């Protein structure tokens, strides 16, 4: 019996088909893995945002306020200058989140007939720094404490300012709660110099300095959070909301000192909209390369400035989360 072997053409056809099938399987597998990574990243970001918003909602609804024209019970600051952040636990760098008009869009933009929303706003280089008096659940009960929510750019571990610390630098959202004892000693005014120290104490001390300089190890809420924003409202007698912060595109401060007939800039809010923008893992990696290894990647010619390029990368690799929070106490 004769045994006929494969011809060269048949072998080439078989190899071609095999390579084609392998290529298809590789594309399908790569696409599936990419979809899984993106889905996992979306889930992680949404879970972090929910945790942060749940804590913030609890803190704001337990907020403490008394009609007192000399005590600031709640304050919001938007810093758009690097000089304002050098003493607030930021790792500064020449190439980082831009301190320019691209980062400061507090009430907008209002485009294509759509009203301005907080989801499309940007809160400067620093994001909104929100601090206020509230009642925190402690081992001894619910006790008055000063609480702060703020962004910082710093290494994920180790000393913030150190020539030997090679840890990756990331943006993050922090929640800091001063201990009841230190709050009592420092007072109810969140703008007091007692809360203005730029030193970082141990995570267990919960010193007054943590209101300005949170702890990397214990206060991190959201990793890769690159923007954090707050809009504040008063509720009119007819039930409608009037935004009292930001009053306009240049309003960088709000200090709640009087809940009576004070001007809007001094009123304690009834409602807050809060926003956080969280980078994907790929977005965080790209921003890290752009900021910590300048020159390794070159700005594409399609972007006129580094600031435009930075925000293009961020908007293409991030998720924005928003929640409206009703105050239960306040300055009525």
N, C-alpha and C positions, 0 to 999 in steps of 0.2 A: 504494500500500500504506500502510495506516495504522500508525503506530508508537505503541504504547501506553507511556506513562511510568509510573513508580512512583507509587502513591498516598501520601499523607501517612502513613497508617496503616502501610503497608509499610515506609516509611523509618524510622518510629519503632521498628517491630519489629526491623529490621535493626540500628539503632543500639543498641537494648537488648541484642540478642544479642551484638553486638560488645563492648559494655562488660562484659557478663557474662563472656564468654570472656577478656577482658583481665584482669578481676578474678581469675578462677580461675588464670590464668597467673601473675599477680602473687603470689597466695597460694602457689602451688607453688614459684615461684622464690625467694620470701622464705624459705619453709620449708626449701628445699634449701640456700640459703646459710647459714641459721642452723644447720642440721645440720652443714654443712661446717665452720663456725667452731667449733662445740662439739667436733666430732671432732678437729679440728686442735689445739684447746686441750687436750683430753684427752691426745692423743699427746705434745704438748710437755711437759705436766706429768709424764706417766709417764716420759718420757725424762730429764727433769731429776732426778726422784726416783731412777731407776736409777743415773745417774751419781753422785749423792751417796752412795747406799747402797754402790755398788761401791768408792768411795774410802774410805768409813768402814770397810767390811769389811776392806779391805786394811790400813788403819792399825791397826785393833783386833787383827787377827790377827798383826800384826808388833809388837804392844805390848811394852814393856820393863817388867819388874817384878822387884824384889828384895825379899826379906823384910827390911824396915827400918822400925821403928816410928816413925822421925822424918822419913821422906821420903814425901811424897804423890806417888805415881806416876800416879794417875788421880783426877780429881775431877769431880763433877757439882754444879752449883748451879742452883737455881730461884729467881729473884728476882721478887717480886711487889710491888715498890715502885719508883716512878719515881726516887727518890733514889739507888737502887743503880745506875742505868743512865746517869746524866748524864755519867759519866766513861768510858763504854764505847762511845762513838761513836754514841749514839742522838740523833736529832733529836726532842726532847721537844715535846709540844703538849698543850694543855688537853683536846682531844678526840682520843683515840687508843685503842689497845687497853686495855680496862679493867683496872685493878689492883684486882680485887675477887673475891668468891667465884665469880662466873661464869667467871673465867679459871683458877681453881685447883681442878682436879678430878684429882688425881694418880693415883688408883686407881679411877676409876669413870667413870660410875656403874654400879652393879650393879642393873639394873632388869628387871622382867618375867621374873624367873627366870634371866636371863642373867648369867654371870660377868663381872666387870669386865675390860675389855681396854684395852690401850694405845691402840687406835684410837678409843676413846670418852673418852679422858682429855684433860685440858688442863693445860698446863705453865706457868701463870702469865703475868704480863706479859712476862717475858723469854724464855720457852721454856727448855729445859734448856741450860745452858752446860757442854759436855763438853770437857775437856782432859786430855791424857795424854802420856806419853813413848812414842815408837814409833821405828821405823827407816824413814826416808824414802829413796826412791831418788834419789840425787844424782849429779852428774857424777863425783864421786870414789868412788862405790859406795853401798852401803846404810849410812847413817850415822844415829846417834841424833839425834832432833829432838823438840821439844815441839810438839804439834799441838792446835788448838782448833777446835771446831764450835759455832757460836752464831748466834743471830738478832740483827739490828739493824734499826732503823727509821731510814732516812736518805735524802737525795736520791740519785737514780740517777746523778748526776754532780756534780762540783764540791765545794766546801767543805761540810762537814757543818753547821757553825754559821756562817751568814752571812746577813745581812739582805738581801743583793743576789742570793743564789742562788735563782732561780725554778724550778729543776728540780723535777719531780714527786717526792714523797716516797713511798717504798715499803718494805715489809718484805722482808727477804731472809735466806737462810741463807748463812753464810760458813764457809769452811775456811781456817785460817791455819796455816802451818808456819814456825816460827822456823828460821833457818839453823843448820846444824851448829855453826859457829863460835860463834854467839851462844848457842846451847843449852849448849855446853860452858862458856862464860863464866858463864852464868846458873845452871847446875846442873840437877839432875834433879827437884827439888821444884817441881811445877806451881803450888803455892800460895806460892812464894817471892815476896818483895817485888820481886825482879828482874823478874818477869813482871807486876807490878802497875801499870806506867806507863800513864797515860791519854793519852799523846801518840800521834799517828799518824805513823809514819815512811814513807819512800818505799816503793813496792812491791818494789823491788829490794833494799832493805836487809835485809828480813826480820828486823828487830830484835825483841828480847824483848817489846816493847810490843804487837806484833801478836797476841799470845795473848789480850789483853784488847780491843784496838782494831783489828779487821781492816781491810784496805784495800778501798775500794769498787771500785777499778779492777782489782785482781788476785785478790781472794779470794772473789768472789761465786760461789756454787754454784747457788743456786736463787732466781730472782726471784719475788716474790709469795709467798714462804714465810712464813706468819703464825704457825705454831706448830711446835716441834720438841721431841720428847720421848724419854726414855730410861728403860727398866726394866732393872735388873741382877739377875742370878741367880747363885747358887752351885749346883753339882751335888752332890747327896748321894751317899753310897756306894752306895745302891740305884739310882742313875741318875735319880732325880726331881730336878726343879728347885725351889729355894727362892728366892723373890724377896727380895733384900736391899736394894733401892732401887727405889721408895720403900717404906719399911717400913709407912707408913700415910699418911693424907691430909695430914699436917702435916710430913712428912719432906722438907725442902728441900735437904739436903746429903748428899753421899757422898764420903768421902775414903779411898782405898785405900792403906793404909800397911803392912799386915801380912797375909801370906797364910797364917799358921799358925793359932794358936788365938785370934785376935782376934775381937772382937764383929763382928756382921754389918755394922755401919756403917763398919768399917775394912777389910773384906775386899776382895780383888781378885776381880772376877767371872769366871765361866766362860762365861756366855752373856749377851747383851744383846738386848732388843727395842728397835728404834728406830722412831720415827714422825715423819712430816712432813706438815703440812697446807698445801696450795698453793692459793692463790686463782686462780679463772679471771680472764681479762682483764676481764670484766664485774664480777666481785667486787672486783678491785683498783681499778677505776674508781669503783665505788660507795663503797668504804671511803675512797678519796682524797677524794671529795667530802664525805663525812661528817666527816672529820678536819680537812681543810685549809680548808674553807669552812663552818664551823659557822654555822647559821642559814639557810644557803641551802636546806637540806632540813629538814623538821620531822619529829620522831619521831612515827610513827603512834600513835594512841591505844591500839592493841592491846598496846603494850609499856609496862610500868610504869617501866622505867629505860633510860637510854642504853646501859648494859652489855648488857642483855637484847636490845636492838635491834641492837647491834654484832655480837653472836654469832649472832643470827638471820640477818643478812646473810651473815656468814662461812660458816655451815653450809649456807646455801642456794646458795652460789657458790664451792665449794671441793672439792678431792679429798684424801682421806687415803690415805697409802701407809705400809706397815709391812713391816719385814724383821727376821727373827731371825738373829743373828750369833753363831757359836761362836768363842770365843777359842782360839788355838792355844798361846799361852804361858800366862802367868798365875801365880797364887799358890798352886799346889798344893805 
